[in-house]
């Protein structure tokens, strides 16, 4: 699914800034400021950009990968000695 450039996606941001100046002497002024800001995650107004994500998709190589993992798991399990909690 291609996403259109006209998708109504948006995020919100809020922030504030305060600043103050102190005159320490005739030739020295101290300026101090504090900035705070937060930005929310990008979201789509009508929930259309994530509709295609609910469809199951199988990668072309997933069967090969699963077989390889299963073979490696079997080889590793065969190397682990059997331990029974009821062994005397």
Backbone as a printed PyTorch tensor [residue, N CA C, xyz], in Angstrom:
tensor([[[  0.8380,  -1.1820,   0.0000],
         [  0.0000,   0.0000,   0.0000],
         [  0.8810,   1.2420,   0.0000]],

        [[  0.6310,   2.1170,  -0.9130],
         [  1.3750,   3.3660,  -0.9470],
         [  0.6520,   4.4150,  -0.1250]],

        [[  1.4400,   5.2400,   0.5420],
         [  0.8400,   6.3290,   1.3190],
         [  0.8370,   7.5850,   0.4600]],

        [[ -0.2880,   8.2120,   0.4270],
         [ -0.4220,   9.4170,  -0.3840],
         [  0.1780,  10.6160,   0.3370]],

        [[  0.7020,  11.5320,  -0.4350],
         [  1.2530,  12.7580,   0.1430],
         [  0.1470,  13.6270,   0.7410]],

        [[ -1.0930,  13.3550,   0.3680],
         [ -2.2100,  14.1460,   0.8770],
         [ -2.8470,  13.5370,   2.1230]],

        [[ -2.2330,  12.5100,   2.6960],
         [ -2.7770,  11.8980,   3.9150],
         [ -2.8330,  12.9350,   5.0240]],

        [[ -3.9410,  12.9940,   5.7330],
         [ -4.0480,  13.9800,   6.8170],
         [ -3.3100,  13.5010,   8.0760]],

        [[ -1.9860,  13.5020,   8.0080],
         [ -1.1800,  13.1110,   9.1610],
         [ -0.7470,  14.3640,   9.9000]],

        [[ -0.6680,  14.2300,  11.2040],
         [ -0.2870,  15.3980,  11.9920],
         [  0.3300,  14.9600,  13.3050]],

        [[  1.0410,  15.8410,  13.9030],
         [  1.4730,  15.6550,  15.2790],
         [  1.3640,  17.0030,  15.9700]],

        [[  1.2670,  16.9750,  17.2610],
         [  1.1040,  18.2000,  18.0290],
         [  2.3980,  18.5020,  18.7690]],

        [[  2.6520,  19.7570,  18.9760],
         [  3.8050,  20.1430,  19.7770],
         [  3.4260,  21.3320,  20.6500]],

        [[  3.9450,  21.2830,  21.8660],
         [  3.7150,  22.3530,  22.8180],
         [  5.0460,  22.7510,  23.4110]],

        [[  5.1640,  23.9960,  23.7710],
         [  6.3940,  24.4380,  24.3960],
         [  6.2510,  25.8340,  24.9680]],

        [[  7.2300,  26.1790,  25.7790],
         [  7.2730,  27.5420,  26.2870],
         [  8.7140,  27.9330,  26.5360]],

        [[  8.9420,  29.2120,  26.6460],
         [ 10.2710,  29.7450,  26.8660],
         [ 10.1480,  30.9440,  27.7960]],

        [[ 10.9770,  30.9710,  28.8220],
         [ 11.0320,  32.1320,  29.7110],
         [ 12.4780,  32.6140,  29.7650]],

        [[ 12.6140,  33.9000,  29.9190],
         [ 13.9500,  34.4980,  29.9390],
         [ 13.9380,  35.6800,  30.8980]],

        [[ 15.0760,  35.8830,  31.5420],
         [ 15.2020,  37.0300,  32.4300],
         [ 16.6310,  37.5560,  32.3460]],

        [[ 16.7930,  38.8440,  32.5610],
         [ 18.1120,  39.4950,  32.5600],
         [ 18.3560,  40.1040,  33.9310]],

        [[ 19.5540,  39.9380,  34.4490],
         [ 19.9550,  40.5760,  35.6960],
         [ 21.1830,  41.4320,  35.4310]],

        [[ 21.1010,  42.6480,  35.8260],
         [ 22.2320,  43.5570,  35.6740],
         [ 23.0720,  43.4390,  36.9540]],

        [[ 24.2200,  42.7610,  36.8620],
         [ 25.0940,  42.5360,  38.0060],
         [ 25.8920,  43.7900,  38.3190]],

        [[ 26.4270,  44.3900,  37.2810],
         [ 27.1620,  45.6500,  37.4350],
         [ 26.9000,  46.4880,  36.1900]],

        [[ 27.5740,  47.6510,  36.1250],
         [ 27.3470,  48.5360,  34.9920],
         [ 27.7460,  47.8730,  33.6650]],

        [[ 28.7560,  46.9830,  33.7130],
         [ 29.2460,  46.3780,  32.4760],
         [ 28.9430,  44.8710,  32.3730]],

        [[ 28.1880,  44.3140,  33.3170],
         [ 27.8960,  42.8830,  33.2780],
         [ 26.4040,  42.6370,  33.4660]],

        [[ 25.8080,  41.9830,  32.4640],
         [ 24.4000,  41.5840,  32.5220],
         [ 24.3360,  40.0720,  32.3340]],

        [[ 23.6230,  39.4020,  33.2100],
         [ 23.4480,  37.9540,  33.1140],
         [ 22.0600,  37.6860,  32.5390]],

        [[ 22.0450,  36.9090,  31.4670],
         [ 20.7860,  36.5200,  30.8300],
         [ 20.6140,  35.0180,  31.0060]],

        [[ 19.4690,  34.6310,  31.5200],
         [ 19.1890,  33.2150,  31.7200],
         [ 17.8270,  32.9110,  31.1160]],

        [[ 17.7260,  31.7090,  30.5190],
         [ 16.4570,  31.3140,  29.9100],
         [ 16.2040,  29.8390,  30.0970]],

        [[ 14.9670,  29.4700,  30.0030],
         [ 14.5570,  28.0820,  30.1310],
         [ 13.5650,  27.7800,  29.0270]],

        [[ 13.8430,  26.6960,  28.3020],
         [ 12.9600,  26.2800,  27.2150],
         [ 12.4720,  24.8700,  27.5040]],

        [[ 11.1980,  24.6060,  27.2690],
         [ 10.6100,  23.2820,  27.4130],
         [  9.7260,  23.0380,  26.2120]],

        [[  9.7970,  21.8470,  25.6640],
         [  8.9440,  21.5150,  24.5360],
         [  8.6850,  20.0280,  24.4780]],

        [[  7.5560,  19.6590,  23.9350],
         [  7.1950,  18.2550,  23.7580],
         [  6.4720,  18.1210,  22.4190]],

        [[  6.7410,  17.0180,  21.7460],
         [  6.0860,  16.7470,  20.4630],
         [  5.4600,  15.3580,  20.5460]],

        [[  4.2100,  15.2480,  20.1460],
         [  3.5250,  13.9570,  20.1820],
         [  3.8900,  13.1500,  18.9440]],

        [[  3.5480,  11.8830,  18.9750],
         [  3.8230,  11.0000,  17.8430],
         [  2.9440,  11.3790,  16.6530]],

        [[  3.4370,  11.0510,  15.4840],
         [  2.6820,  11.2930,  14.2590],
         [  1.4600,  10.3800,  14.2430]],

        [[  0.3180,  10.9320,  13.9380],
         [ -0.8960,  10.1300,  13.8410],
         [ -1.7090,  10.5830,  12.6440]],

        [[ -2.5300,   9.6850,  12.1580],
         [ -3.3340,   9.9410,  10.9790],
         [ -4.7670,  10.1790,  11.4220]],

        [[ -5.3520,  11.2130,  10.9250],
         [ -6.6390,  11.6800,  11.4310],
         [ -7.7540,  10.6560,  11.2830]],

        [[ -7.8340,   9.9400,  10.1540],
         [ -8.9520,   9.0370,   9.9150],
         [ -8.5530,   7.5630,  10.0130]],

        [[ -7.3760,   7.2730,  10.5320],
         [ -6.8930,   5.9120,  10.7390],
         [ -6.8740,   5.1010,   9.4460]],

        [[ -6.4780,   5.7330,   8.3540],
         [ -6.4060,   5.0370,   7.0780],
         [ -5.0010,   4.5380,   6.7610]],

        [[ -3.9820,   5.1270,   7.3320],
         [ -2.6220,   4.7550,   6.9500],
         [ -2.1840,   3.4370,   7.5640]],

        [[ -2.8990,   2.9080,   8.5500],
         [ -2.5200,   1.6550,   9.1720],
         [ -3.4750,   0.5110,   8.8300]],

        [[ -4.4230,   0.7300,   7.9670],
         [ -5.3760,  -0.3210,   7.6390],
         [ -4.6970,  -1.5200,   6.9850]],

        [[ -3.6870,  -1.2970,   6.1560],
         [ -3.0230,  -2.3940,   5.4650],
         [ -2.1610,  -3.2180,   6.4130]],

        [[ -1.8550,  -2.7050,   7.5810],
         [ -1.0030,  -3.4370,   8.5050],
         [ -1.7200,  -4.5940,   9.1710]],

        [[ -3.0310,  -4.6300,   9.1080],
         [ -3.7710,  -5.7140,   9.7460],
         [ -3.8260,  -6.9600,   8.8800]],

        [[ -3.5100,  -6.8550,   7.6160],
         [ -3.5240,  -8.0120,   6.7340],
         [ -2.2790,  -8.8620,   7.0010]],

        [[ -2.4420, -10.1880,   7.0640],
         [ -1.2550, -11.0260,   7.2790],
         [ -0.3870, -11.0520,   6.0240]],

        [[  0.8880, -10.9100,   6.2160],
         [  1.8230, -10.9400,   5.0970],
         [  2.9260, -11.9230,   5.4320]],

        [[  3.1940, -12.8450,   4.5310],
         [  4.2290, -13.8450,   4.7420],
         [  5.4090, -13.4860,   3.8550]],

        [[  6.5560, -13.3580,   4.4640],
         [  7.7660, -13.0800,   3.6950],
         [  8.0790, -14.2770,   2.7970]],

        [[  8.6360, -14.0540,   1.6110],
         [  8.9360, -15.1760,   0.7140],
         [  9.9320, -16.1700,   1.3110]],

        [[ 10.7850, -15.7190,   2.1890],
         [ 11.8140, -16.5900,   2.7480],
         [ 11.4400, -17.1700,   4.1150]],

        [[ 10.2100, -16.9430,   4.5840],
         [  9.8570, -17.3610,   5.9410],
         [  9.8550, -18.8840,   6.1090]],

        [[  9.4490, -19.6430,   5.1020],
         [  9.4450, -21.1080,   5.2200],
         [ 10.8720, -21.6310,   5.3420]],

        [[ 11.7880, -21.0960,   4.5630],
         [ 13.1910, -21.5060,   4.6400],
         [ 13.7840, -21.1430,   5.9860]],

        [[ 13.4820, -19.9500,   6.4660],
         [ 14.0060, -19.5140,   7.7580],
         [ 13.4680, -20.3920,   8.8820]],

        [[ 12.1870, -20.7130,   8.8580],
         [ 11.5990, -21.5640,   9.8900],
         [ 12.2280, -22.9520,   9.8770]],

        [[ 12.4610, -23.5140,   8.6830],
         [ 13.0990, -24.8340,   8.5820],
         [ 14.5200, -24.7940,   9.1220]],

        [[ 15.2620, -23.7270,   8.8170],
         [ 16.6360, -23.6090,   9.3120],
         [ 16.6580, -23.4780,  10.8320]],

        [[ 15.7770, -22.6910,  11.3910],
         [ 15.7160, -22.5500,  12.8430],
         [ 15.3340, -23.8640,  13.5100]],

        [[ 14.3880, -24.5760,  12.9020],
         [ 13.9560, -25.8450,  13.4770],
         [ 15.0990, -26.8520,  13.4550]],

        [[ 15.8700, -26.9030,  12.3720],
         [ 17.0010, -27.8250,  12.2740],
         [ 18.0690, -27.4720,  13.3070]],

        [[ 18.3480, -26.1870,  13.4790],
         [ 19.3460, -25.7770,  14.4670],
         [ 18.8570, -26.0590,  15.8780]],

        [[ 17.5720, -25.8400,  16.1490],
         [ 17.0210, -26.1330,  17.4680],
         [ 17.1240, -27.6190,  17.7720]],

        [[ 16.8200, -28.4780,  16.7840],
         [ 16.8900, -29.9170,  16.9920],
         [ 18.3350, -30.3410,  17.2690]],

        [[ 19.2930, -29.7480,  16.5470],
         [ 20.6980, -30.0870,  16.7640],
         [ 21.1470, -29.6510,  18.1520]],

        [[ 20.6940, -28.4800,  18.6030],
         [ 21.0690, -28.0090,  19.9370],
         [ 20.4170, -28.8370,  21.0360]],

        [[ 19.1570, -29.1870,  20.8560],
         [ 18.4390, -29.9630,  21.8610],
         [ 19.0660, -31.3460,  22.0180]],

        [[ 19.5380, -31.9280,  20.9160],
         [ 20.1600, -33.2450,  21.0000],
         [ 21.4610, -33.2080,  21.8020]],

        [[ 22.0920, -32.0570,  21.9340],
         [ 23.3430, -31.9310,  22.6840],
         [ 23.1020, -31.7140,  24.1750]],

        [[ 21.8740, -31.4030,  24.5850],
         [ 21.5610, -31.1430,  25.9890],
         [ 21.1610, -32.4610,  26.6370]],

        [[ 21.8110, -32.8480,  27.7400],
         [ 21.4280, -34.1100,  28.3940],
         [ 20.0110, -33.9940,  28.9850]],

        [[ 19.3040, -35.0880,  28.9580],
         [ 17.9470, -35.1030,  29.5080],
         [ 18.0160, -35.0360,  31.0170]],

        [[ 17.2430, -34.1570,  31.6010],
         [ 17.1800, -34.0150,  33.0520],
         [ 15.7220, -34.1790,  33.4560]],

        [[ 15.4740, -35.1190,  34.2900],
         [ 14.1230, -35.3490,  34.7670],
         [ 14.0270, -34.9060,  36.2210]],

        [[ 13.0230, -34.1390,  36.5850],
         [ 12.8910, -33.7240,  37.9820],
         [ 12.5510, -34.9030,  38.8930]],

        [[ 12.1270, -36.0280,  38.3080],
         [ 11.7740, -37.2020,  39.1290],
         [ 12.9070, -38.2230,  39.1820]],

        [[ 14.0440, -37.8810,  38.6050],
         [ 15.1720, -38.8380,  38.6290],
         [ 15.6790, -38.9930,  40.0550]],

        [[ 16.0650, -40.2000,  40.3830],
         [ 16.5320, -40.4720,  41.7520],
         [ 17.9630, -40.0420,  41.9410]]])
